[in-house]
Each structure stands twice: as C-alpha cells, then as structure tokens.
Amino acid sequence: MRVTVIIPALNEAGNIRRLIGEVPKSIMLPVNIEAQISVLVVDNGSTDETAAKAQASGAFVVSEPRRGYGYACAAGVAAANKAEVLIFMDGDGSFDPAEIPLLLAPIAANQATLVLGSRTGQIESGAMPPHQQFGNRLVSGLMRLLYRIPVTDLAPYRAIQRELLLSLNMCEMTFGWPTEMMVKAARHGAQIVEVPVAYRKRWSGQSKVGGTLRGTLLATYYILGVTLRYGFGTSPSVRDNPKF
C-alpha cells in the first residue's frame, strides 16, 4: 500500500522537523499488508523556515502561496499522485504519527474508505480550549443529525483512499475542507469509520484555529456553512479562506 502523509503547514518551523522524524517509513498492518509511507509538506505561504526544515528532514515539499487550509490540502493531493491512500495531519505536533496504523488498518481490511481519527482517545490537558471543544461538538452534532453518520469529532487527522477523494470534486478552500470531505463521502455512500486517537498540545507557536477566540469563530463559521449548505442540498462554488 502506497501511503502519503500530507502536512499542510503555515509557519511551523519550530515543529516540522520533529514531526517528520516521528513518521514511520513503513509499517506492517494486521492484515499482512505493508504500507510504504512518504511525507509531503505543503508550505502554505510561511514566512519562516518551515519549507527548508521540512526538506532537510527528507520530506517532499510543495508550495501553495494562496492562504487557506483547503488550498494547501488540494495542492498536497495533486502532488501525491502515486499514493493509494492519503493521510492528513496537522503540522504542529498535536497528532501522534505512531497512531498511523490505526487509521490505515480499516482501509487495508476493506472495512472503510475514509477513516477519521476521533480525538476521544486521550486529550492532553490544555490541548483543546473550551471554545474549540464547543464548536467541535456543535458541528459534530449537526453532522449526525443531517447526514446520519455517527461522528464524534471533525477529525483533521484522517486517512482516505485517493480514488474516493478525487471523486468528491472538492471545492471548499477554507477550514471547511475537511467537513466537505466528510459530507460528500457520506453522500457517496462511502464506508466511514472512526477510530480513537490521542490529541497533544502543539509543541510550539500558536494555533491558527484554537489559539484565539477569533480564529475559532471564523473556522466554525466556515465549517458550519459547509455543513448546512450541503445538508439543505446546495453546493458552494470555490470559496476562499478568511483573512486573519
């Protein structure tokens, strides 16, 4: 199984080298399938040494100067054209690469085409501020209500078959990109599975979402917008990221 870990990164020079060092190069999954893993970092307009440090750590680096989580993810998908499975992971060290086998196992066993890493495993104290927890619970509840998928988390740490992702025609270039993936996958009848993962405090720097109340409110606005638009049968055109 050819796997690419896509890490969208904006000013993560203090974290990216350590994070890449924790990603295993290959793992043997329980169903006796070997996963060969490469790392692709998308530099989303960083003003620090994120790109240079990622490249020095052995990752393949692509540049996407248009700010926006969705733009960064889409650039990573386009560049990872030899992968069968894509894993999305934040660049701040909040997710543990040692848990990659948890995300890949259901796909290898043909039990899922999209696996969501739910932060119900263990949340480190201070990793998710109350306002971010509230927004996450609100949107997860709407997802269960509107789409009948039993999700507990918006799960930025996730694995998906590349073929499925390409079929979804993703167009949300904001923080709503992961939510768009979930709702479109549900509408496509994809096999969606949640697995519990740990959630750590970012190693250094400030979160673009949970680090400020404004960041959380803007992200929640865009995520809610995607959830409700698709829930009521309307599909957005390409939408740009809010300016912070």
Backbone bond lengths (Angstrom), bond angles and torsions (degrees), N, CA, C in turn:
res aa  C-N    CA-C-N  psi(-1)  N-CA   C-N-CA  omega(-1)  CA-C   N-CA-C  phi
1 M - - - 1.453 - - 1.529 108.71 -
2 R 1.331 116.33 123.05 1.468 120.74 178.55 1.530 108.58 -91.83
3 V 1.324 115.90 119.77 1.461 122.54 -174.08 1.522 109.25 -122.36
4 T 1.322 116.57 135.15 1.462 121.23 172.10 1.519 109.20 -119.71
5 V 1.318 116.12 127.70 1.459 122.45 174.14 1.528 107.36 -90.85
6 I 1.314 116.73 116.27 1.460 122.41 179.94 1.521 109.06 -98.51
7 I 1.318 116.01 123.62 1.467 121.65 -178.67 1.525 108.75 -119.63
8 P 1.335 118.36 99.88 1.464 119.69 172.48 1.531 108.44 -69.79
9 A 1.316 117.45 131.96 1.465 119.19 -173.15 1.516 111.35 -139.81
10 L 1.317 115.55 127.99 1.457 123.12 174.27 1.525 107.86 -127.23
11 N 1.313 116.22 108.50 1.467 122.52 179.29 1.533 112.23 54.43
12 E 1.331 114.78 57.42 1.463 121.74 178.20 1.529 111.15 -115.94
13 A 1.338 117.16 33.00 1.468 120.60 -177.95 1.521 112.13 -60.25
14 G 1.326 117.14 -29.47 1.459 120.07 -179.62 1.512 114.24 -77.03
15 N 1.343 117.59 -9.40 1.469 120.96 -174.31 1.522 114.22 -123.33
16 I 1.331 117.20 -27.25 1.461 120.22 -163.25 1.522 113.06 -66.66
17 R 1.325 118.41 -38.52 1.464 119.61 -177.66 1.529 110.95 -65.07
18 R 1.312 116.07 -46.06 1.474 120.00 179.52 1.520 110.93 -62.73
19 L 1.339 116.74 -42.03 1.457 120.33 -178.76 1.523 111.31 -63.02
20 I 1.330 116.99 -46.72 1.466 120.19 179.40 1.526 110.41 -60.62
21 G 1.324 116.23 -37.59 1.466 120.22 179.30 1.516 113.67 -63.71
22 E 1.328 117.54 -21.82 1.464 121.26 -179.59 1.533 113.10 -88.29
23 V 1.320 117.38 -12.09 1.471 119.89 -178.39 1.531 109.70 -78.41
24 P 1.329 118.05 122.32 1.472 120.07 179.06 1.523 111.27 -68.35
25 K 1.326 115.81 146.36 1.469 119.66 179.92 1.531 112.24 -81.28
26 S 1.313 116.53 -26.48 1.464 120.82 175.15 1.518 108.48 -156.72
27 I 1.324 115.90 150.77 1.458 121.41 176.45 1.522 108.39 -142.37
28 M 1.311 116.00 151.54 1.459 121.48 174.66 1.521 107.67 -101.07
29 L 1.315 116.25 120.11 1.449 121.36 -178.16 1.526 110.42 -84.92
30 P 1.341 116.51 160.50 1.478 119.67 -175.62 1.520 114.42 -57.83
31 V 1.315 119.12 -26.06 1.467 121.14 -178.32 1.531 111.03 -89.65
32 N 1.330 115.98 20.44 1.471 122.84 176.10 1.527 112.29 64.66
33 I 1.318 115.98 35.41 1.457 122.36 173.72 1.522 108.00 -112.47
34 E 1.316 116.14 130.18 1.457 119.63 178.26 1.521 109.73 -90.37
35 A 1.318 115.86 131.82 1.459 121.13 176.34 1.519 109.42 -103.06
36 Q 1.317 116.30 121.27 1.461 122.38 174.69 1.534 107.53 -94.95
37 I 1.331 116.38 122.32 1.460 120.91 -168.59 1.522 111.44 -116.15
38 S 1.331 115.48 129.22 1.460 121.55 172.52 1.522 108.18 -119.11
39 V 1.333 115.62 160.09 1.466 121.27 -178.34 1.523 109.49 -117.13
40 L 1.323 115.83 131.46 1.457 122.31 178.48 1.529 107.86 -125.05
41 V 1.308 116.30 118.33 1.464 121.54 178.60 1.519 108.98 -102.55
42 V 1.321 116.43 129.07 1.464 121.50 176.41 1.524 107.58 -102.98
43 D 1.317 115.71 110.11 1.458 120.98 177.83 1.524 108.35 -79.19
44 N 1.331 116.01 110.47 1.460 121.36 -172.39 1.534 112.02 -95.83
45 G 1.341 115.59 50.95 1.462 120.17 177.77 1.508 113.99 84.68
46 S 1.330 117.18 32.10 1.465 121.20 -178.77 1.525 111.31 -62.97
47 T 1.337 115.12 148.60 1.469 121.15 174.98 1.519 111.22 -107.79
48 D 1.320 116.93 7.97 1.468 121.37 177.56 1.533 108.90 -116.60
49 E 1.320 117.49 -157.93 1.456 122.46 -174.47 1.522 113.58 -95.21
50 T 1.314 117.00 25.51 1.469 120.58 -178.84 1.521 111.78 -53.08
51 A 1.316 117.87 -52.32 1.467 121.58 -175.69 1.519 111.30 -63.24
52 A 1.316 117.50 -45.23 1.465 121.01 -178.00 1.515 111.08 -64.50
53 K 1.320 117.38 -42.07 1.464 120.31 -179.50 1.528 111.39 -69.53
54 A 1.321 117.15 -35.90 1.465 120.12 177.72 1.519 110.36 -65.64
55 Q 1.318 116.64 -43.63 1.460 120.63 -179.73 1.525 110.68 -65.76
56 A 1.327 117.23 -40.44 1.459 121.14 178.82 1.523 112.06 -65.24
57 S 1.330 116.12 -22.31 1.465 121.04 179.72 1.516 113.12 -88.78
58 G 1.334 116.91 1.17 1.460 120.76 176.21 1.510 115.24 98.39
59 A 1.324 118.11 3.43 1.459 120.25 178.93 1.525 110.09 -83.42
60 F 1.320 115.42 152.77 1.458 120.94 169.70 1.516 106.94 -82.78
61 V 1.314 118.05 131.36 1.465 121.86 -174.35 1.525 110.16 -118.37
62 V 1.318 115.62 130.71 1.461 120.65 171.95 1.524 108.07 -121.77
63 S 1.320 115.73 154.52 1.461 120.78 -178.73 1.517 110.41 -107.34
64 E 1.327 115.98 133.39 1.461 122.43 171.49 1.528 106.44 -132.02
65 P 1.332 117.08 93.60 1.463 119.96 -174.76 1.521 114.70 -70.54
66 R 1.324 118.17 -18.81 1.460 119.85 177.39 1.521 109.00 -71.63
67 R 1.311 116.53 116.26 1.454 120.03 -177.73 1.522 110.75 -66.82
68 G 1.304 115.99 135.35 1.451 121.68 178.72 1.514 110.56 150.27
69 Y 1.327 116.12 130.64 1.461 120.00 -178.16 1.529 110.98 -59.00
70 G 1.320 116.53 -40.74 1.461 120.10 179.83 1.516 112.43 -65.50
71 Y 1.325 117.01 -41.37 1.462 119.88 176.43 1.524 110.79 -59.03
72 A 1.335 116.36 -43.88 1.466 120.43 -179.06 1.524 111.12 -64.11
73 C 1.327 116.58 -44.51 1.465 119.81 -179.93 1.524 111.19 -64.31
74 A 1.334 116.61 -42.85 1.465 120.42 -179.70 1.522 111.04 -62.72
75 A 1.331 117.24 -39.01 1.466 120.36 177.72 1.524 110.50 -64.47
76 G 1.326 116.43 -37.87 1.459 119.91 177.85 1.517 112.37 -66.06
77 V 1.332 116.42 -40.88 1.466 120.99 178.74 1.523 110.25 -62.34
78 A 1.332 117.03 -43.59 1.461 120.77 -179.54 1.525 111.28 -63.32
79 A 1.329 116.74 -37.99 1.468 120.26 -177.44 1.525 112.55 -77.09
80 A 1.329 116.99 -28.06 1.472 120.84 -177.17 1.523 109.76 -88.06
81 N 1.334 116.44 56.35 1.468 119.97 -170.80 1.525 114.07 -81.41
82 K 1.318 118.45 -3.32 1.465 120.28 177.34 1.536 112.08 -104.37
83 A 1.322 116.26 -3.92 1.468 120.15 -176.78 1.526 111.05 -80.85
84 E 1.311 115.78 148.10 1.463 121.91 172.06 1.524 110.86 -94.43
85 V 1.325 115.16 -31.83 1.467 121.47 -179.41 1.522 108.23 -130.45
86 L 1.325 115.74 137.83 1.456 122.12 178.45 1.526 109.47 -113.86
87 I 1.317 115.52 135.28 1.461 121.55 174.25 1.520 107.65 -115.33
88 F 1.316 116.40 132.21 1.462 121.34 177.07 1.523 108.91 -106.81
89 M 1.319 115.51 131.71 1.455 121.25 -176.09 1.525 109.25 -143.43
90 D 1.327 117.13 137.87 1.458 121.00 177.02 1.527 110.36 -68.51
91 G 1.328 115.89 154.82 1.457 120.66 -174.92 1.507 115.20 -94.02
92 D 1.331 117.82 13.15 1.469 120.55 -173.33 1.519 114.30 -102.75
93 G 1.330 117.62 0.81 1.464 120.56 -179.36 1.514 114.10 86.51
94 S 1.328 118.07 6.32 1.470 120.23 -177.29 1.526 112.58 -73.42
95 F 1.340 117.44 -23.84 1.460 120.57 177.93 1.521 109.88 -109.48
96 D 1.320 115.77 148.13 1.454 122.37 -174.12 1.532 110.61 -96.17
97 P 1.336 118.43 114.89 1.464 120.13 178.09 1.527 113.67 -60.73
98 A 1.319 117.84 -19.98 1.465 120.26 177.30 1.519 111.81 -64.52
99 E 1.331 117.38 -15.93 1.460 121.31 179.47 1.526 113.03 -93.75
100 I 1.315 116.98 6.43 1.467 120.34 176.31 1.540 111.84 -54.20
101 P 1.335 120.33 -40.51 1.471 119.14 178.26 1.527 113.56 -57.54
102 L 1.345 118.43 -30.54 1.462 121.01 178.20 1.524 111.14 -64.02
103 L 1.335 116.35 -35.62 1.455 120.86 -179.64 1.522 112.39 -77.17
104 L 1.308 115.89 -32.95 1.469 119.72 -175.24 1.530 113.48 -84.54
105 A 1.327 117.23 -28.73 1.466 120.16 -173.27 1.532 113.46 -57.01
106 P 1.353 120.24 -46.55 1.477 118.86 179.76 1.529 113.06 -63.85
107 I 1.330 117.79 -32.58 1.465 120.59 178.38 1.523 109.85 -70.64
108 A 1.324 116.64 -43.98 1.465 120.69 179.47 1.516 111.38 -62.12
109 A 1.336 116.64 -32.76 1.459 121.24 -179.18 1.523 113.15 -88.33
110 N 1.347 117.03 8.42 1.474 122.63 -179.25 1.522 112.34 59.47
111 Q 1.337 116.35 31.99 1.461 121.54 177.87 1.526 112.17 -101.89
112 A 1.339 117.01 -8.39 1.456 120.56 -178.03 1.523 109.68 -159.60
113 T 1.331 114.57 153.42 1.462 120.14 170.33 1.532 110.52 -113.58
114 L 1.326 116.51 -14.62 1.465 123.16 173.94 1.515 107.96 -137.35
115 V 1.321 116.13 123.41 1.467 121.45 -179.69 1.519 108.30 -118.95
116 L 1.331 115.74 125.75 1.458 122.67 -177.81 1.520 109.99 -105.12
117 G 1.316 116.43 127.49 1.455 120.81 176.41 1.521 110.08 -85.19
118 S 1.319 116.83 98.09 1.464 121.85 -177.55 1.524 110.20 -79.59
119 R 1.324 115.54 130.32 1.464 120.31 -178.58 1.516 111.39 -79.38
120 T 1.331 114.90 48.55 1.460 121.68 175.75 1.517 110.79 -105.67
121 G 1.330 116.06 -1.41 1.463 118.86 179.82 1.511 111.31 -68.98
122 Q 1.319 116.00 -62.83 1.457 121.24 177.69 1.521 107.85 -163.58
123 I 1.328 116.83 117.81 1.460 121.39 178.28 1.525 108.07 -100.87
124 E 1.306 115.90 119.09 1.454 120.59 178.54 1.527 109.45 -65.13
125 S 1.314 115.83 142.19 1.457 120.85 -179.47 1.532 110.30 -56.46
126 G 1.330 116.15 127.11 1.450 121.43 178.93 1.516 114.60 87.59
127 A 1.332 117.53 -2.07 1.468 119.99 -177.41 1.524 112.49 -73.95
128 M 1.335 117.35 -33.35 1.463 121.09 -178.02 1.521 108.75 -131.25
129 P 1.340 117.88 106.84 1.464 120.23 -178.50 1.522 111.49 -64.25
130 P 1.342 117.40 159.23 1.470 120.86 -175.46 1.513 114.13 -55.82
131 H 1.347 118.53 -39.57 1.468 119.05 -177.92 1.521 111.08 -66.66
132 Q 1.350 117.96 -31.81 1.460 120.38 177.03 1.521 110.48 -73.10
133 Q 1.332 117.02 -38.78 1.463 120.50 177.16 1.525 110.72 -61.41
134 F 1.331 116.29 -41.23 1.467 119.60 179.83 1.528 111.02 -62.40
135 G 1.334 116.60 -48.19 1.459 120.36 179.68 1.517 112.00 -60.51
136 N 1.317 116.78 -39.93 1.462 121.64 179.65 1.528 110.97 -64.48
137 R 1.343 115.96 -44.65 1.473 119.66 179.56 1.524 111.17 -65.64
138 L 1.342 116.43 -38.97 1.466 120.40 -179.47 1.521 111.36 -61.20
139 V 1.322 116.81 -50.71 1.465 119.89 -176.59 1.530 111.07 -70.72
140 S 1.325 117.54 -37.13 1.468 120.17 177.25 1.529 110.37 -60.91
141 G 1.342 116.45 -40.62 1.457 120.15 178.10 1.523 111.74 -63.40
142 L 1.330 117.16 -40.77 1.461 120.42 177.35 1.526 111.40 -65.17
143 M 1.310 116.17 -37.06 1.466 119.83 178.02 1.523 110.63 -62.12
144 R 1.324 115.95 -41.82 1.477 119.25 178.80 1.525 110.44 -65.47
145 L 1.327 116.04 -39.84 1.462 120.78 -177.03 1.529 112.17 -71.03
146 L 1.334 116.76 -46.08 1.466 120.90 -172.70 1.523 113.83 -83.49
147 Y 1.324 116.28 -31.06 1.471 119.20 -171.46 1.528 113.61 -118.19
148 R 1.337 115.58 -3.25 1.470 120.27 177.98 1.534 112.17 57.31
149 I 1.320 116.01 37.07 1.461 119.59 173.88 1.529 107.79 -114.11
150 P 1.329 117.34 126.65 1.468 121.34 -171.29 1.527 112.87 -78.88
151 V 1.328 116.50 64.23 1.461 119.30 -178.91 1.522 110.41 -93.18
152 T 1.320 115.52 148.50 1.459 121.66 179.03 1.522 111.88 -114.98
153 D 1.342 116.59 -4.39 1.463 120.44 -173.23 1.527 108.65 -156.79
154 L 1.324 116.19 150.56 1.468 119.68 175.72 1.521 112.16 -76.87
155 A 1.310 117.37 -16.10 1.470 123.98 162.52 1.523 115.58 52.55
156 P 1.337 118.50 72.76 1.470 118.63 174.94 1.525 113.72 -67.02
157 Y 1.346 117.07 -18.18 1.464 122.65 175.96 1.518 107.03 -91.60
158 R 1.327 116.85 108.08 1.464 119.81 -171.16 1.517 111.07 -153.84
159 A 1.315 115.67 161.20 1.465 122.21 176.00 1.524 108.22 -127.97
160 I 1.334 115.68 140.96 1.459 120.26 -178.93 1.519 109.11 -146.75
161 Q 1.325 115.98 144.28 1.457 119.99 173.02 1.528 108.48 -65.26
162 R 1.317 116.38 130.60 1.468 119.61 -176.67 1.529 111.23 -60.77
163 E 1.309 116.72 -37.44 1.469 120.45 179.86 1.521 110.90 -59.79
164 L 1.330 117.07 -42.13 1.464 120.55 177.80 1.523 110.06 -64.31
165 L 1.327 116.82 -46.39 1.462 119.72 -177.15 1.530 111.48 -60.28
166 L 1.311 117.20 -41.46 1.459 119.80 179.81 1.525 111.75 -63.63
167 S 1.322 116.54 -29.59 1.468 120.01 -178.77 1.531 112.63 -76.15
168 L 1.331 117.51 -11.14 1.462 120.36 -174.30 1.527 113.48 -84.42
169 N 1.328 117.58 -11.72 1.472 121.07 178.55 1.524 110.84 52.99
170 M 1.313 116.67 58.81 1.455 122.74 -176.83 1.523 111.06 -65.28
171 C 1.329 116.76 136.48 1.466 120.13 -178.79 1.519 113.60 -139.20
172 E 1.316 119.24 -0.87 1.460 122.06 -178.02 1.526 108.99 -89.93
173 M 1.317 117.88 107.53 1.453 121.62 -173.68 1.524 113.67 -93.76
174 T 1.325 116.48 16.16 1.453 122.49 -178.47 1.521 109.65 -106.67
175 F 1.336 115.70 -164.55 1.464 121.05 173.09 1.530 111.42 -64.98
176 G 1.332 116.93 -10.12 1.456 119.91 178.46 1.515 114.33 -79.43
177 W 1.331 117.74 -1.24 1.472 121.23 -177.75 1.524 112.69 -58.07
178 P 1.348 120.50 -47.18 1.475 119.21 178.62 1.523 112.94 -62.60
179 T 1.343 116.51 -36.64 1.459 119.89 178.89 1.521 111.03 -67.28
180 E 1.325 116.37 -40.64 1.466 120.16 176.41 1.525 110.21 -58.29
181 M 1.322 116.44 -41.47 1.462 119.95 178.92 1.529 110.80 -59.54
182 M 1.336 116.33 -43.77 1.462 120.40 -177.55 1.522 111.63 -65.96
183 V 1.344 116.91 -47.57 1.464 118.30 -175.42 1.527 111.62 -70.94
184 K 1.321 117.50 -36.32 1.459 119.34 177.98 1.530 110.79 -69.89
185 A 1.327 116.74 -38.61 1.464 119.39 177.04 1.524 110.43 -62.10
186 A 1.333 116.30 -40.35 1.465 120.13 178.01 1.522 110.80 -62.44
187 R 1.328 116.74 -42.88 1.463 120.39 179.25 1.521 112.41 -66.56
188 H 1.331 116.11 -28.16 1.462 120.63 178.10 1.529 112.11 -80.65
189 G 1.320 117.22 -1.70 1.457 119.90 -178.23 1.509 113.58 73.17
190 A 1.338 117.31 25.08 1.460 120.92 -179.65 1.521 110.79 -68.74
191 Q 1.315 115.00 153.81 1.466 120.57 175.06 1.528 107.80 -81.35
192 I 1.327 116.41 110.50 1.460 122.06 -177.53 1.524 108.96 -111.29
193 V 1.317 115.71 127.28 1.461 122.06 -178.27 1.524 108.66 -129.05
194 E 1.320 116.66 140.03 1.463 122.08 172.27 1.519 110.23 -102.69
195 V 1.322 116.53 142.05 1.461 121.55 171.22 1.527 107.41 -130.58
196 P 1.329 117.81 142.75 1.466 119.04 -179.67 1.526 111.29 -74.94
197 V 1.342 115.65 135.83 1.460 121.05 176.21 1.529 108.34 -131.89
198 A 1.322 114.91 161.21 1.458 120.67 177.56 1.525 109.93 -82.75
199 Y 1.317 115.27 158.72 1.464 121.19 178.13 1.519 108.06 -135.33
200 R 1.338 115.58 120.86 1.456 121.35 -175.19 1.530 110.36 -106.94
201 K 1.317 116.20 162.56 1.460 119.96 170.76 1.524 108.82 -68.19
202 R 1.336 116.73 143.62 1.464 119.27 176.86 1.525 108.15 -59.63
203 W 1.326 115.36 146.49 1.459 119.98 -174.80 1.516 112.25 -70.68
204 S 1.327 117.26 -40.65 1.464 120.20 178.92 1.524 108.86 -155.96
205 G 1.335 116.51 163.10 1.450 120.99 179.51 1.520 111.90 80.49
206 Q 1.326 115.03 -177.96 1.459 122.24 -177.15 1.517 110.97 -114.09
207 S 1.327 115.62 136.86 1.458 120.99 178.64 1.521 110.62 -64.41
208 K 1.345 116.05 139.82 1.464 120.79 177.11 1.528 111.12 -74.38
209 V 1.338 117.77 -19.46 1.459 121.57 -179.08 1.525 110.49 -107.77
210 G 1.325 116.95 -65.93 1.459 120.42 -175.29 1.509 114.04 -78.48
211 G 1.327 118.08 -10.24 1.457 120.58 -175.50 1.515 114.13 -70.07
212 T 1.325 116.87 -25.13 1.463 120.86 178.45 1.516 109.46 -138.20
213 L 1.332 115.72 154.60 1.460 119.95 176.81 1.523 110.20 -63.90
214 R 1.332 117.22 -39.88 1.460 120.85 179.33 1.523 111.11 -61.80
215 G 1.328 116.58 -43.48 1.455 119.82 178.96 1.512 111.79 -61.46
216 T 1.331 116.44 -42.18 1.458 120.48 179.21 1.521 110.80 -65.29
217 L 1.337 117.58 -42.70 1.463 120.44 -179.18 1.520 111.60 -64.40
218 L 1.327 117.43 -42.16 1.458 120.25 178.86 1.528 111.36 -64.74
219 A 1.337 115.98 -44.28 1.459 119.34 179.04 1.522 110.85 -62.84
220 T 1.337 116.55 -43.09 1.464 120.59 179.55 1.525 110.92 -63.14
221 Y 1.325 116.81 -38.54 1.472 121.17 178.47 1.529 110.53 -59.53
222 Y 1.306 116.84 -48.10 1.457 120.03 -178.55 1.531 111.29 -69.49
223 I 1.311 117.25 -40.11 1.463 120.88 -179.82 1.532 110.16 -66.17
224 L 1.339 116.52 -44.13 1.467 119.91 176.74 1.521 111.02 -61.04
225 G 1.325 116.05 -40.85 1.459 119.58 -179.77 1.510 112.15 -58.80
226 V 1.318 116.70 -45.02 1.473 120.73 178.43 1.527 110.25 -62.74
227 T 1.320 116.28 -46.39 1.466 120.84 -177.66 1.518 111.30 -58.94
228 L 1.319 116.83 -45.94 1.462 120.55 -176.11 1.525 112.19 -75.67
229 R 1.322 118.02 -39.73 1.472 119.61 -179.27 1.520 111.47 -60.38
230 Y 1.326 115.97 -46.82 1.464 118.43 179.94 1.526 110.68 -71.48
231 G 1.328 116.10 -33.07 1.456 119.68 179.89 1.512 112.77 -63.06
232 F 1.352 116.16 -30.72 1.459 120.20 -179.48 1.516 112.18 -106.46
233 G 1.348 115.51 19.72 1.455 119.92 166.96 1.497 116.70 84.88
234 T 1.330 118.73 15.68 1.460 119.95 176.87 1.510 109.39 -113.38
235 S 1.313 116.32 140.69 1.458 121.93 -178.34 1.525 109.24 -112.41
236 P 1.340 117.73 125.40 1.450 119.99 -178.54 1.519 112.31 -76.65
237 S 1.326 115.65 155.03 1.460 120.14 167.60 1.521 107.59 -80.58
238 V 1.324 116.53 -178.09 1.463 119.32 -179.08 1.516 110.03 -58.89
239 R 1.314 116.69 128.57 1.457 121.76 -178.29 1.521 109.42 -120.21
240 D 1.316 115.88 132.74 1.454 121.25 -178.32 1.512 111.33 -81.60
241 N 1.330 114.25 162.05 1.451 121.12 -179.41 1.521 110.92 -76.69
242 P 1.347 117.85 148.35 1.450 119.98 174.76 1.523 110.50 -65.25
243 K 1.317 117.55 150.95 1.459 121.63 179.12 1.523 109.06 -89.41
244 F 1.311 116.32 126.37 1.471 119.93 179.99 1.519 110.57 -93.17
